[in-house]
Amino acid sequence: MFIDIAKIYIKAGDGGDGAVAFHREKYVASGGPDGGDGGRGGNVLFQADSNLSTLADFRYKRKYVAQRGENGRGGRCSGKSAPDLIVRVPRGTLVKDAETGRVMADIWDDEPQVIARGGRGGWGNTHFATPSRQTPRFAKPGLRGQEFTVQLELKLLADVGLVGFPNVGKSTLISVVSEAKPNIANYHFTTLTPVLGVVPLGEGRSFVMADIPGLIEGAWEGKGLGHQFLRHVERCRMLVHIVDVSGSEGRDPKEDFRIINEELKKFNAELAERPMLVAGNKCDLAQEEQIEDFRHFVEAQGYAFYPMIAPINEQVDPLINAITAQLQKLPPIFRYQPEVMDWQPEQQREKVTVTLEEGIYLVEAPWLERIMQTVDFDDTESLQYFQRVLIQTGVIEALREAGCDEGDTVDIYGLEFDFVE
């Protein structure tokens, strides 16, 4: 089954927590803190796999979570960093943030790309020892790994895209010029999925041609089958528009040509500017006057016209030669550039929400809840550390902006206290 769109959830591993530990050894007095740091959480990487051709696997598995880093231990032993999770996708897969539509990566080469970064491990209590605080009884928890719901879109990598109405000879042409074996029959929508074929040119040269399922009027808004696959045309360096010049199915070739061009333009305005050659097929069923009339019509609009009879490979070579000459002038296959988002693990920590309910200011910050689990509120030094965290991460400022005044009650995940300026 050909699946070219999928939505999955990915989460990088959280960092391991730092350890609270003290050196204990016979004949060593006041060994001091020796808690190790937590390990880094695993990243989520996407890598192209040439053995995959669809996104069908993602219909059955939709959640990918990397491992968490190990917690630190005593003896200044750091936790082990978690291995990266590699998600294999077909070459040409576009990864987008499902919520914002931001392009995160274009997976088309062999280099793995990091999509979600693992959280950094927390510091052990060794880092918090000072001349005045020699026995810190707290440590930092690991930071959360990034998590996203991403949409995967497969956009085939092809130099040339064949477009046109159903049953005009696209599949026949690609079967004649390459080793591709598409389904060929005398009825509409024989081709149900895009077909790629490598066209050899000799001397180790070749180009990739894509047979796109037939388009009909209204394809850009969901009619027929072609609308599902128009996205695969977007990468093509050039297009070949195949038209039945004989009008064997009772349609006007000129009107067919206009309709398909309009559908491409409505789907993506840039496609209207893509270099295009026009191939007139089924010339054996057309009168000479019909062929010449259509030639004048096409050339008047600035397109080169190549008549042919695809099933018997008649006059196909001039078309292939013209495609080859055109490709030599064009840039490489289009690659989407990731849209940069300035994100640092520390910034995720600083997300704070303050709401006022029944006279109590409620503070919500998922990262803060984990820090609270490591704080001993009966220990003066540990409490002072927590107060500094509230100031440095903007919690106090968020309370002020919400209108919290001195003496008001603040609730942070069940911990209630009076706000003091």
Secondary structure, DSSP 4 states (H G I P E B T S, - for coil): ----EEEEEEEPPPPPPPP--B--BTTBSS--B-PPPPPPPPPEEEEE-TT--SSGGGGT--EEEPPPPPPPBTTTBPPPPPPPEEEEE-TTEEEEETTT--EEEEE-SSS-EEEEPPPPPPPPGGGG--SS-SS----PPPPPPPEEEEEEEE----SEEEE-STTSSHHHHHHHHSS------SSTT---S-EEEEEEEETTEEEEEEEPPPP-TTGGGT-TTGGGTGGGGTT-SEEEEEEETT-TTS--HHHHHHHHHHHHHHH-GGGGGS-EEEEEE-GGGS-HHHHHHHHHHHHTTT-EEEE-BGGGTBTHHHHHHHHHHHHTTSPPPP-PPP------HHHHHT--EEEEETTEEEEE-HHHHHHHTT--TTSHHHHHHHHHHHHHTTHHHHHHHTT--TT-EEEETTEEEE---
